[in-house]
Amino acid sequence: MTDPAPGLTIVRVFMTDNLVGPERQPAVQLWVAAVPRDEAVAAVLKWVPNRYKAELTDDIVSFELTELLDLKAGDVSELSSAK
């Protein structure tokens, strides 16, 4: 198991204007925020259109990913892009 990195939170963003699949569910993006967990959703929502929704995940960011991202305190970055 990979050790978790401190201070990074993964946020799931629902692209409410990009519906996919037979059930027409919103496409999903994953974002990471280098802010306190209770501020992560608000930090990510500043970077996406107002109509999108977001929620915290229980996903853990590994030290390896932390090194790759090289985020500074307060940074926000998209991890995955929905098609």
Backbone as JSON, one array per atom type, in Angstrom:
{
  "sequence": "MTDPAPGLTIVRVFMTDNLVGPERQPAVQLWVAAVPRDEAVAAVLKWVPNRYKAELTDDIVSFELTELLDLKAGDVSELSSAK",
  "N": [[0.83, -1.19, 0.0], [0.42, 2.25, -0.69], [1.79, 5.07, 0.92], [-0.15, 7.77, 2.22], [-0.18, 11.2, 1.11], [0.26, 14.15, 2.98], [-2.1, 16.85, 3.33], [-3.28, 17.08, 0.75], [-6.24, 16.97, -1.13], [-8.67, 15.11, -2.87], [-11.12, 15.99, -5.19], [-14.29, 15.43, -6.57], [-15.76, 16.4, -9.55], [-18.77, 17.21, -11.06], [-19.78, 17.46, -14.26], [-22.27, 19.08, -15.22], [-23.38, 19.89, -17.62], [-22.5, 18.16, -19.48], [-23.55, 15.36, -20.34], [-23.38, 11.84, -20.14], [-23.4, 8.41, -21.34], [-25.95, 5.77, -21.32], [-27.79, 6.41, -19.37], [-27.58, 9.08, -19.16], [-25.9, 10.55, -17.34], [-24.04, 13.06, -15.49], [-20.8, 13.85, -16.77], [-17.62, 13.19, -15.22], [-14.96, 14.77, -13.51], [-11.76, 14.59, -11.93], [-10.17, 16.4, -9.42], [-7.42, 17.88, -7.64], [-6.63, 19.42, -4.59], [-4.52, 21.56, -2.8], [-5.14, 22.38, -0.13], [-6.71, 22.93, 3.1], [-8.86, 20.21, 3.99], [-11.57, 20.89, 4.47], [-11.86, 23.13, 2.9], [-11.53, 22.39, 0.3], [-13.51, 21.77, -1.71], [-14.66, 24.3, -2.25], [-12.37, 25.62, -3.18], [-11.8, 24.24, -5.58], [-14.16, 24.69, -7.01], [-13.84, 27.33, -7.76], [-12.43, 27.15, -10.09], [-13.89, 25.94, -12.07], [-16.79, 25.94, -14.29], [-19.67, 27.77, -13.09], [-22.02, 26.27, -13.06], [-21.33, 23.65, -12.51], [-21.13, 20.91, -10.19], [-19.64, 19.79, -7.11], [-17.86, 17.46, -4.99], [-16.3, 16.11, -2.04], [-13.92, 13.43, -2.07], [-13.03, 10.16, -0.8], [-10.64, 9.33, -1.62], [-7.11, 8.69, -1.62], [-4.15, 10.54, -1.86], [-1.09, 9.63, -3.15], [2.41, 9.7, -2.12], [4.04, 9.59, -4.34], [2.43, 10.62, -6.44], [2.07, 13.16, -5.4], [4.66, 14.18, -5.6], [4.94, 14.22, -8.38], [2.96, 16.08, -9.14], [3.76, 18.4, -7.82], [2.59, 20.5, -6.25], [1.95, 23.61, -4.66], [1.12, 25.12, -1.49], [-2.27, 25.99, -1.47], [-2.63, 25.63, -4.19], [-4.51, 24.29, -6.98], [-5.39, 21.58, -9.06], [-6.35, 19.94, -12.07], [-6.92, 16.49, -12.3], [-8.01, 14.51, -13.94], [-9.68, 14.39, -17.07], [-12.92, 14.43, -18.26], [-14.45, 12.86, -21.04]],
  "CA": [[0.0, 0.0, 0.0], [1.15, 3.51, -0.79], [1.52, 6.01, 2.0], [-0.84, 8.99, 1.77], [0.51, 12.47, 1.23], [-0.53, 15.07, 3.8], [-2.48, 18.15, 2.81], [-3.9, 17.1, -0.57], [-7.59, 16.41, -1.12], [-9.23, 14.89, -4.2], [-12.5, 16.46, -5.31], [-15.0, 14.94, -7.77], [-16.55, 17.47, -10.17], [-19.81, 16.72, -11.97], [-19.97, 18.38, -15.38], [-23.71, 18.95, -15.38], [-23.8, 20.17, -18.99], [-21.88, 17.14, -20.32], [-24.17, 14.11, -19.91], [-22.82, 10.69, -20.85], [-23.95, 7.08, -21.08], [-27.37, 5.58, -21.6], [-28.6, 7.03, -18.31], [-27.35, 10.53, -19.26], [-25.33, 11.05, -16.09], [-22.98, 14.05, -15.72], [-19.41, 13.41, -16.85], [-16.94, 13.48, -13.96], [-13.54, 15.09, -13.49], [-11.12, 14.56, -10.62], [-9.27, 17.51, -9.15], [-6.71, 17.8, -6.37], [-6.45, 20.74, -3.99], [-3.54, 21.63, -1.72], [-5.76, 23.26, 0.87], [-7.37, 22.11, 4.12], [-9.95, 19.4, 3.44], [-12.86, 21.59, 4.53], [-11.86, 24.21, 1.92], [-11.18, 21.84, -1.0], [-14.59, 21.9, -2.69], [-14.75, 25.71, -2.63], [-11.18, 25.96, -3.96], [-11.96, 23.67, -6.92], [-15.28, 25.34, -7.7], [-13.37, 28.59, -8.33], [-11.75, 26.87, -11.35], [-14.8, 25.29, -13.01], [-18.0, 26.75, -14.5], [-20.59, 27.88, -11.94], [-23.09, 25.27, -13.11], [-20.82, 22.35, -12.09], [-21.24, 20.54, -8.78], [-18.43, 19.11, -6.65], [-17.91, 16.81, -3.67], [-15.07, 15.48, -1.57], [-13.81, 11.98, -2.18], [-12.21, 9.53, 0.24], [-9.42, 8.87, -2.28], [-5.87, 9.08, -0.97], [-3.1, 10.95, -2.77], [0.18, 9.01, -2.78], [3.59, 10.57, -2.14], [4.53, 9.61, -5.71], [1.62, 11.58, -7.18], [2.38, 14.47, -4.85], [5.92, 14.63, -6.2], [4.69, 14.52, -9.8], [2.15, 17.3, -9.26], [4.56, 19.5, -7.29], [1.68, 21.58, -5.88], [2.27, 24.45, -3.51], [-0.06, 25.41, -0.66], [-3.27, 26.8, -2.14], [-2.78, 25.23, -5.59], [-5.57, 23.38, -7.4], [-5.03, 21.04, -10.37], [-7.21, 18.89, -12.61], [-6.24, 15.21, -12.44], [-8.56, 13.77, -15.07], [-10.64, 15.13, -17.87], [-13.97, 13.57, -18.82], [-14.65, 13.01, -22.49]],
  "C": [[0.87, 1.24, 0.0], [0.77, 4.42, 0.37], [0.81, 7.24, 1.46], [0.02, 10.22, 1.95], [-0.35, 13.41, 2.09], [-0.91, 16.32, 3.03], [-3.07, 18.21, 1.42], [-5.24, 16.38, -0.51], [-8.07, 16.26, -2.56], [-10.71, 15.24, -4.17], [-13.07, 15.93, -6.63], [-15.9, 16.07, -8.27], [-17.51, 16.85, -11.18], [-20.08, 17.79, -13.01], [-21.43, 18.29, -15.82], [-24.21, 19.28, -16.78], [-23.19, 19.17, -19.99], [-22.39, 15.77, -19.85], [-23.68, 12.96, -20.78], [-23.55, 9.4, -20.5], [-25.44, 7.0, -21.34], [-28.29, 6.23, -20.57], [-28.41, 8.54, -18.24], [-26.93, 11.14, -17.92], [-24.27, 12.11, -16.4], [-21.61, 13.38, -15.83], [-18.7, 13.87, -15.57], [-15.46, 13.78, -14.21], [-13.04, 14.9, -12.06], [-10.12, 15.7, -10.53], [-8.56, 17.26, -7.83], [-6.46, 19.23, -5.89], [-5.48, 20.65, -2.82], [-3.99, 22.68, -0.7], [-6.33, 22.37, 1.97], [-8.6, 21.42, 3.54], [-11.29, 20.14, 3.43], [-12.95, 22.77, 3.57], [-11.7, 23.7, 0.48], [-12.26, 22.03, -2.06], [-14.68, 23.36, -3.17], [-13.55, 26.12, -3.49], [-11.3, 25.46, -5.4], [-13.07, 24.39, -7.68], [-14.91, 26.71, -8.27], [-12.79, 28.41, -9.73], [-12.65, 26.23, -12.41], [-16.03, 26.17, -13.22], [-18.96, 26.69, -13.31], [-21.64, 26.79, -11.91], [-22.63, 23.88, -12.66], [-21.01, 22.15, -10.6], [-19.95, 19.8, -8.38], [-18.65, 18.5, -5.27], [-16.55, 16.24, -3.33], [-15.09, 13.99, -1.88], [-13.03, 11.46, -0.97], [-10.9, 9.0, -0.35], [-8.2, 9.45, -1.58], [-4.84, 9.42, -2.04], [-1.78, 10.36, -2.28], [1.31, 10.03, -2.79], [4.12, 10.68, -3.56], [3.76, 10.63, -6.55], [1.89, 13.0, -6.69], [3.65, 15.03, -5.46], [5.74, 15.0, -7.67], [3.96, 15.84, -9.98], [2.91, 18.54, -8.82], [3.69, 20.73, -6.96], [2.2, 22.33, -4.66], [0.99, 24.7, -2.73], [-0.99, 26.36, -1.4], [-3.51, 26.44, -3.59], [-3.93, 24.26, -5.79], [-5.19, 22.89, -8.79], [-6.03, 19.96, -10.79], [-6.38, 17.62, -12.78], [-6.71, 14.45, -13.66], [-9.59, 14.61, -15.79], [-11.65, 14.16, -18.46], [-14.11, 13.86, -20.31], [-16.13, 13.1, -22.79]]
}
